[in-house]
């Protein structure tokens, strides 16, 4: 079972000490760090009866042998001890590393050459021990390790850190490069890309290439098959994030099949145009979305596929805003209505809007007289078009009907009832309307509840709804 020593637990709080992070974690294998941290959490769960090595291996998806090797590693450093099934954690502050002796004569030449390359500082015995341990663990030739040290110094300068050298050496060894010949060939291969990568990182404002960025560049060239100029061209668009950000972009382009500068530029131009259109539409509607990708997929692209140009979509959005239709779903309905009418160009839509709105000034005057606030409703436009275009009612007569409807709950409906009865009676002047009896076709007196009851002839209703549809 996993447990904590008294000095490893303070007031019941489990902490990962800074000394572990700075002095131990950088040198350790990633799986070993996972074992250490998860075991630490198990040690804190005193009531957990299943805190075994087997359970830890299952949770971390590791082999039991890897977990056992990790425990031995941390035990050698003095951070753990194992007695049977009990594994005890010790504070890094009080850790006593087990001294492991290495054949000094075996590594004397490595020591000499490594110190020649790392000339700016003295390599301490503990650092040498880390190199020895890694070489023996992976059966890495000391001559190969010297090549790795030289390579890292060439990349980072002679102040390169021990953890960085160990990381490069571990990666190469795990990939099967363990002899001087194999390591030398692999590092020469990296050198081929160094100058190209130096140019790429330079345009992004980066520093000198390191081993990781060289690995990435090799992937872009050998695996993704990008030309050097394509890589450089994409790098010019990266503002921050360096090689990692460039890798994300190139991977996305590779997955999308965009392998040339021309295809990439066309894709980016289209993407920027879509983003701009989405933001222009949202501005016209008076709405804001931080992420417009769903909007582009659900609305913008389908509208463009229907044959609408960006300027015609924006005009439709402005039309919706003026008519108090502020949702994307409202705009979608309007655009599809325009499409059904064959109106996809800006000029066609504006002409249709202007025709629909030709009576707006008159309707606004009526709304002010009737004390009706808000945007003009489509039904008001349909009413007015019917009065003016179909029934040929003069503006003076319409204004007189408004005077008569001022105290009515549903003023426009009452006006429509009046004008309908006058049209049926052949009345087309204010003088005749004044002397006409009250309309028989509309009982529109306000009920006590404020509800207006209206009755219309079947002929009138049929004509009105036909007119609304047509308009």
C-alpha positions as CSV (number, residue, x, y, z in Angstrom):
1,X,0.0,0.0,0.0
2,X,1.1,3.6,-0.7
3,X,1.6,5.8,2.4
4,X,3.3,9.0,3.4
5,X,6.1,9.5,5.8
6,X,5.4,12.0,8.6
7,X,7.5,14.7,7.0
8,X,5.8,14.2,3.6
9,X,2.4,15.1,5.0
10,X,1.8,18.5,6.6
11,X,-1.5,19.2,8.3
12,X,-3.2,16.7,6.0
13,X,-2.4,18.6,2.8
14,X,-0.6,16.7,0.0
15,X,1.8,18.9,-1.9
16,X,4.2,18.5,-4.8
17,X,7.2,20.3,-3.5
18,X,9.0,22.7,-5.6
19,X,12.3,20.9,-5.1
20,X,10.8,17.8,-6.8
21,X,9.6,19.9,-9.8
22,X,13.0,21.7,-10.2
23,X,15.5,19.0,-9.2
24,X,13.9,15.7,-9.9
25,X,11.1,15.9,-12.5
26,X,13.2,17.3,-15.4
27,X,15.5,14.3,-15.3
28,X,12.9,11.6,-15.0
29,X,11.1,9.6,-17.7
30,X,7.6,10.9,-18.3
31,X,6.0,7.6,-17.2
32,X,8.0,7.6,-14.0
33,X,6.7,11.1,-13.2
34,X,3.1,9.8,-13.8
35,X,3.7,6.9,-11.4
36,X,5.2,9.3,-8.7
37,X,2.2,11.7,-8.9
38,X,-0.5,9.1,-9.0
39,X,1.1,7.1,-6.2
40,X,1.3,10.3,-4.2
41,X,-2.5,10.7,-4.6
42,X,-3.1,7.1,-3.5
43,X,-0.9,7.6,-0.5
44,X,-3.2,10.4,0.6
45,X,-6.3,8.2,0.5
46,X,-5.8,6.3,3.7
47,X,-9.2,4.6,3.5
48,X,-8.6,3.3,-0.1
49,X,-8.0,-0.5,0.2
50,X,-7.1,-1.0,-3.4
51,X,-4.1,1.3,-3.7
52,X,-1.9,-1.4,-5.2
53,X,0.7,-1.4,-7.9
54,X,-1.7,-3.4,-10.1
55,X,-4.4,-0.8,-9.8
56,X,-2.0,2.1,-10.4
57,X,-0.8,0.3,-13.6
58,X,-4.4,-0.1,-14.8
59,X,-5.3,3.5,-14.1
60,X,-2.2,4.9,-15.9
61,X,-2.4,2.3,-18.8
62,X,1.2,1.1,-18.0
63,X,2.8,-2.2,-17.7
64,X,3.4,-3.4,-14.2
65,X,7.1,-3.7,-15.0
66,X,7.1,0.0,-15.9
67,X,5.5,0.9,-12.6
68,X,8.0,-1.3,-10.7
69,X,10.9,0.2,-12.6
70,X,9.6,3.7,-11.7
71,X,9.4,2.8,-8.0
72,X,12.9,1.5,-8.1
73,X,14.1,4.7,-9.8
74,X,12.5,7.0,-7.2
75,X,13.8,4.7,-4.4
76,X,17.3,5.1,-5.7
77,X,16.9,8.8,-5.5
78,X,15.6,8.6,-1.9
79,X,12.1,9.7,-2.6
80,X,10.5,6.3,-1.9
81,X,11.2,3.1,-0.1
82,X,9.6,-0.3,-0.7
83,X,9.2,-3.0,1.9
84,X,7.0,-5.9,0.5
85,X,3.8,-4.3,-0.7
86,X,4.3,-1.1,1.3
87,X,5.6,1.9,-0.6
88,X,6.5,5.0,1.5
89,X,7.0,8.5,0.1
90,X,9.6,10.8,1.6
91,X,9.9,14.5,1.3
92,X,12.4,15.7,-1.3
93,X,13.8,18.0,1.4
94,X,15.1,15.0,3.3
95,X,15.7,12.6,0.5
96,X,18.9,10.6,0.7
97,X,19.9,9.3,-2.7
98,X,21.4,5.8,-2.9
99,X,24.9,6.1,-4.2
100,X,25.3,4.0,-7.3
101,X,28.9,3.4,-8.3
102,X,30.0,3.5,-11.9
103,X,33.2,2.4,-13.6
104,X,35.1,5.7,-13.6
105,X,37.7,4.3,-16.1
106,X,34.9,3.3,-18.5
107,X,33.6,6.9,-18.7
108,X,36.8,8.9,-18.3
109,X,37.1,9.8,-21.9
110,X,33.4,10.7,-22.0
111,X,34.0,13.0,-19.0
112,X,36.9,14.7,-20.7
113,X,35.2,15.3,-24.1
114,X,31.9,16.4,-22.5
115,X,33.7,19.0,-20.4
116,X,35.5,20.3,-23.4
117,X,32.2,21.0,-25.2
118,X,30.4,22.4,-22.0
119,X,33.2,24.8,-21.3
120,X,31.2,27.6,-19.6
121,X,30.6,25.6,-16.4
122,X,32.0,22.7,-14.4
123,X,30.1,19.5,-14.8
124,X,29.3,18.2,-11.3
125,X,29.4,14.6,-10.2
126,X,25.6,14.3,-9.9
127,X,25.2,15.4,-13.6
128,X,27.8,12.9,-14.7
129,X,25.9,10.2,-12.8
130,X,22.7,11.1,-14.7
131,X,24.5,10.7,-18.0
132,X,26.0,7.3,-16.8
133,X,22.6,6.1,-15.7
134,X,21.0,6.9,-19.0
135,X,23.8,5.3,-21.0
136,X,23.6,2.1,-19.0
137,X,19.8,2.0,-19.0
138,X,19.6,2.2,-22.8
139,X,22.9,0.6,-23.6
140,X,23.9,3.9,-25.2
141,X,27.6,4.1,-26.4
142,X,29.6,6.8,-24.6
143,X,30.8,8.0,-28.0
144,X,27.2,8.5,-29.1
145,X,26.6,10.4,-25.9
146,X,29.5,12.7,-26.7
147,X,27.9,13.4,-30.2
148,X,24.6,14.2,-28.4
149,X,26.4,16.7,-26.1
150,X,28.1,18.4,-29.0
151,X,24.8,18.6,-30.9
152,X,23.0,20.1,-28.0
153,X,25.8,22.7,-27.4
154,X,25.7,23.6,-31.1
155,X,22.0,24.2,-30.8
156,X,21.8,25.9,-27.3
157,X,25.3,27.1,-26.6
158,X,27.8,25.7,-24.1
159,X,25.5,26.7,-21.3
160,X,23.0,24.0,-22.3
161,X,21.3,22.4,-19.4
162,X,21.7,18.8,-18.3
163,X,17.9,18.0,-18.5
164,X,17.9,19.2,-22.2
165,X,20.9,16.9,-23.1
166,X,19.2,14.0,-21.2
167,X,15.9,14.6,-23.0
168,X,17.6,14.5,-26.5
169,X,19.6,11.4,-25.6
170,X,16.5,9.6,-24.2
171,X,14.5,10.4,-27.3
172,X,17.2,9.1,-29.6
173,X,17.8,6.0,-27.5
174,X,14.1,5.2,-27.3
175,X,13.9,5.5,-31.1
176,X,16.7,2.9,-31.4
177,X,19.7,5.2,-32.1
178,X,22.3,3.9,-29.6
179,X,25.6,3.5,-31.4
180,X,27.9,6.4,-32.4
181,X,27.3,5.6,-36.1
182,X,23.5,5.6,-35.8
183,X,23.4,8.7,-33.6
184,X,25.9,10.5,-35.9
185,X,23.8,9.7,-39.0
186,X,20.6,10.8,-37.3
187,X,22.1,14.1,-36.1
188,X,23.6,14.8,-39.5
189,X,20.1,14.4,-40.9
190,X,18.9,17.0,-38.5
191,X,21.7,19.3,-39.6
192,X,20.4,19.2,-43.1
193,X,17.3,21.1,-41.9
194,X,19.0,23.4,-39.5
195,X,19.6,26.4,-41.8
196,X,16.1,26.2,-43.4
197,X,14.6,26.0,-39.9
198,X,16.7,28.9,-38.7
199,X,15.1,31.0,-41.5
200,X,11.6,29.8,-40.6
201,X,12.0,30.6,-36.9
202,X,13.6,33.9,-37.7
203,X,10.5,35.1,-39.6
204,X,8.4,34.2,-36.6
205,X,10.7,36.2,-34.3
206,X,12.0,33.0,-32.7
207,X,15.4,32.0,-31.4
208,X,17.8,29.4,-32.6
209,X,16.4,26.0,-33.5
210,X,16.4,23.3,-30.8
211,X,16.1,19.6,-31.1
212,X,12.3,19.6,-30.8
213,X,11.8,22.2,-33.6
214,X,14.2,20.3,-35.8
215,X,12.1,17.2,-35.3
216,X,9.0,19.1,-36.3
217,X,10.7,20.5,-39.4
218,X,11.7,17.0,-40.4
219,X,8.0,15.9,-40.0
220,X,6.8,18.8,-42.2
221,X,9.3,17.9,-44.9
222,X,9.5,14.1,-44.8
223,X,6.1,13.1,-43.5
224,X,3.8,15.9,-44.6
225,X,5.8,16.5,-47.9
226,X,5.6,20.3,-47.7
227,X,8.0,22.3,-49.8
228,X,10.4,24.5,-47.9
229,X,8.9,27.7,-49.4
230,X,5.4,26.6,-48.3
231,X,6.6,26.1,-44.8
232,X,8.3,29.6,-44.8
233,X,5.1,31.2,-46.4
234,X,2.9,29.8,-43.6
235,X,5.5,30.8,-41.0
236,X,5.1,34.4,-42.1
237,X,1.5,34.3,-40.9
238,X,2.3,33.2,-37.4
239,X,2.3,36.0,-34.9
240,X,3.0,34.0,-31.7
241,X,3.4,30.4,-30.6
242,X,6.5,29.6,-32.6
243,X,7.1,26.2,-34.1
244,X,4.3,24.6,-32.1
245,X,1.7,27.1,-33.6
246,X,3.2,26.5,-37.0
247,X,2.9,22.8,-36.6
248,X,-0.9,23.2,-35.8
249,X,-1.4,25.1,-39.0
250,X,0.6,22.8,-41.2
251,X,-1.2,19.8,-39.8
252,X,-4.6,21.4,-40.5
253,X,-3.5,22.2,-44.1
254,X,-2.2,18.7,-44.6
255,X,-5.4,17.2,-43.4
256,X,-7.4,19.5,-45.7
257,X,-5.2,18.6,-48.7
258,X,-3.8,22.1,-49.0
259,X,-0.2,21.6,-50.1
260,X,0.6,24.6,-52.2
261,X,0.9,28.3,-51.4
262,X,-1.9,29.1,-53.9
263,X,-4.3,26.7,-52.3
264,X,-3.5,27.8,-48.8
265,X,-3.9,31.5,-49.7
266,X,-7.2,30.8,-51.4
267,X,-8.4,28.9,-48.4
268,X,-7.4,31.7,-46.0
269,X,-8.9,34.4,-48.2
270,X,-12.2,32.5,-48.2
271,X,-12.0,31.9,-44.5
272,X,-11.4,35.6,-43.8
273,X,-14.2,36.6,-46.1
274,X,-16.6,34.3,-44.3
275,X,-15.6,35.7,-40.9
276,X,-16.0,39.2,-42.2
277,X,-19.4,38.5,-43.6
278,X,-20.6,36.8,-40.4
279,X,-19.5,39.8,-38.4
280,X,-21.1,42.3,-40.9
281,X,-24.4,40.3,-40.6
282,X,-24.3,40.3,-36.8
283,X,-23.5,44.0,-36.8
284,X,-26.5,44.7,-39.0
285,X,-28.7,42.5,-36.7
286,X,-27.4,44.1,-33.6
287,X,-26.1,40.8,-32.1
288,X,-22.7,39.5,-31.1
289,X,-21.1,36.1,-31.1
290,X,-17.5,35.6,-30.0
291,X,-17.3,32.3,-32.0
292,X,-18.9,32.6,-35.4
293,X,-17.9,29.2,-36.7
294,X,-21.3,27.6,-36.0
295,X,-23.0,30.5,-37.7
296,X,-20.8,30.2,-40.7
297,X,-21.6,26.5,-41.0
298,X,-25.3,26.7,-40.3
299,X,-26.2,29.9,-42.1
300,X,-23.5,31.8,-44.0
301,X,-22.3,29.0,-46.3
302,X,-25.8,27.7,-47.1
303,X,-26.8,31.3,-48.1
304,X,-23.8,31.6,-50.3
305,X,-24.6,28.2,-51.8
306,X,-28.1,29.5,-52.7
307,X,-26.4,32.1,-54.9
308,X,-26.5,35.1,-52.6
309,X,-23.5,37.5,-52.7
310,X,-22.2,38.9,-49.4
311,X,-23.6,42.4,-50.1
312,X,-27.1,41.0,-50.7
313,X,-27.0,39.0,-47.4
314,X,-26.0,42.2,-45.5
315,X,-28.8,44.1,-47.2
316,X,-31.3,41.4,-46.1
317,X,-29.9,41.6,-42.5
318,X,-30.4,45.4,-42.5
319,X,-34.0,44.9,-43.7
320,X,-34.6,42.4,-40.9
321,X,-33.2,44.9,-38.3
322,X,-35.5,47.6,-39.5
323,X,-38.4,45.2,-39.2
324,X,-37.5,44.1,-35.7
325,X,-36.3,40.7,-36.8
326,X,-33.1,40.3,-34.9
327,X,-32.4,36.5,-34.9
328,X,-30.3,34.6,-37.4
329,X,-33.3,32.2,-37.8
330,X,-35.5,35.2,-38.8
331,X,-32.9,36.3,-41.4
332,X,-32.7,32.8,-42.7
333,X,-36.5,32.8,-43.3
334,X,-36.3,36.2,-45.1
335,X,-33.4,35.1,-47.3
336,X,-35.1,31.9,-48.3
337,X,-38.3,33.9,-49.1
338,X,-36.2,36.1,-51.3
339,X,-34.7,33.0,-52.9
340,X,-38.2,31.6,-53.6
341,X,-39.0,34.9,-55.4
342,X,-35.8,34.7,-57.4
343,X,-34.2,37.6,-55.6
344,X,-30.6,36.9,-54.9
345,X,-28.8,40.1,-56.1
346,X,-28.5,43.2,-54.0
347,X,-30.3,45.4,-56.6
348,X,-33.2,42.9,-56.8
349,X,-33.6,42.8,-53.0
350,X,-33.4,46.6,-52.7
351,X,-36.0,47.0,-55.4
352,X,-38.3,44.5,-53.7
353,X,-37.7,46.2,-50.3
354,X,-38.4,49.7,-51.7
355,X,-41.6,48.4,-53.3
356,X,-42.8,46.9,-50.0
357,X,-41.8,50.0,-48.1
358,X,-43.2,52.5,-50.5
359,X,-45.9,53.5,-48.1
360,X,-43.8,53.5,-45.0
361,X,-43.7,57.3,-44.6
362,X,-47.5,57.4,-44.7
363,X,-47.8,54.5,-42.3
364,X,-45.4,56.2,-39.9
365,X,-47.7,59.3,-39.9
366,X,-50.7,57.0,-39.2
367,X,-48.8,55.3,-36.3
368,X,-48.0,58.6,-34.7
369,X,-51.6,59.7,-35.0
370,X,-52.9,56.4,-33.6
371,X,-50.1,56.5,-30.9
372,X,-48.7,53.1,-32.1
373,X,-45.0,52.7,-31.2
374,X,-42.4,50.4,-32.6
375,X,-41.4,49.1,-36.1
376,X,-43.9,49.0,-38.9
377,X,-45.6,45.6,-39.1
378,X,-45.9,43.7,-42.3
379,X,-49.7,43.6,-41.9
380,X,-49.8,47.4,-41.8
381,X,-48.0,47.4,-45.2
382,X,-50.4,44.8,-46.5
383,X,-53.4,46.9,-45.3
384,X,-52.0,50.1,-46.9
385,X,-51.1,48.5,-50.2
386,X,-54.6,47.1,-50.4
387,X,-56.2,50.5,-49.6
388,X,-54.0,52.5,-52.1
389,X,-53.2,50.0,-54.9
390,X,-56.3,47.8,-55.0
391,X,-59.1,50.0,-53.7
392,X,-57.6,53.3,-55.0
393,X,-58.4,55.1,-51.8
394,X,-57.0,58.7,-51.7
395,X,-54.6,59.6,-48.8
396,X,-57.2,62.1,-47.4
397,X,-59.8,59.4,-47.0
398,X,-57.2,57.1,-45.3
399,X,-56.3,59.9,-43.0
400,X,-60.0,60.5,-42.2
401,X,-60.4,56.8,-41.4
402,X,-57.4,57.1,-39.0
403,X,-59.2,60.1,-37.2
404,X,-62.2,57.9,-36.7
405,X,-60.0,55.0,-35.4
406,X,-58.1,57.0,-32.8
407,X,-60.0,55.7,-29.8
408,X,-60.2,52.1,-30.9
409,X,-58.2,49.3,-29.3
410,X,-57.2,47.8,-32.7
411,X,-56.9,50.9,-34.7
412,X,-55.6,49.6,-38.0
413,X,-58.2,46.8,-38.1
414,X,-60.9,49.3,-37.5
415,X,-59.5,51.5,-40.3
416,X,-59.6,48.5,-42.6
417,X,-63.2,47.8,-41.7
418,X,-64.2,51.4,-42.4
419,X,-62.4,51.6,-45.7
420,X,-63.7,48.2,-46.7
421,X,-67.3,49.4,-46.2
422,X,-66.7,52.7,-48.0
423,X,-65.1,50.8,-50.9
424,X,-68.1,48.5,-51.1
425,X,-70.4,51.5,-51.1
426,X,-68.4,53.3,-53.8
427,X,-67.3,56.1,-51.4
428,X,-64.0,57.7,-52.4
429,X,-64.1,61.2,-50.8
430,X,-64.0,62.5,-47.3
431,X,-67.3,64.5,-47.9
432,X,-69.2,61.3,-48.8
433,X,-67.6,59.4,-46.0
434,X,-68.8,62.0,-43.5
435,X,-72.5,61.6,-44.6
436,X,-72.3,57.9,-44.9
437,X,-74.1,55.8,-42.2
438,X,-71.9,53.7,-39.8
439,X,-70.5,50.7,-41.6
440,X,-72.6,47.6,-41.4
441,X,-69.7,45.3,-42.2
442,X,-67.7,45.9,-39.0
443,X,-69.0,46.0,-35.5
444,X,-65.9,47.4,-33.9
445,X,-67.0,49.2,-30.7
446,X,-64.6,48.5,-27.9
447,X,-66.0,45.9,-25.4
448,X,-65.6,46.6,-21.7
449,X,-62.6,44.2,-21.6
450,X,-60.8,46.3,-24.2
451,X,-61.1,43.6,-26.8
452,X,-62.3,44.7,-30.3
453,X,-64.7,42.3,-32.1
454,X,-64.7,42.6,-35.8
455,X,-66.7,41.0,-38.6
456,X,-65.8,41.0,-42.3
457,X,-67.4,39.6,-45.3
458,X,-66.0,36.4,-46.8
459,X,-65.3,38.2,-50.0
460,X,-63.3,40.9,-48.2
461,X,-61.3,38.4,-46.1
462,X,-60.4,36.3,-49.2
463,X,-59.2,39.4,-51.1
464,X,-57.2,40.7,-48.1
465,X,-55.2,37.4,-47.6
466,X,-54.6,37.1,-51.3
467,X,-53.2,40.6,-51.3
468,X,-51.0,39.9,-48.3
469,X,-49.5,36.8,-50.0
470,X,-48.9,38.7,-53.2
471,X,-47.3,41.6,-51.4
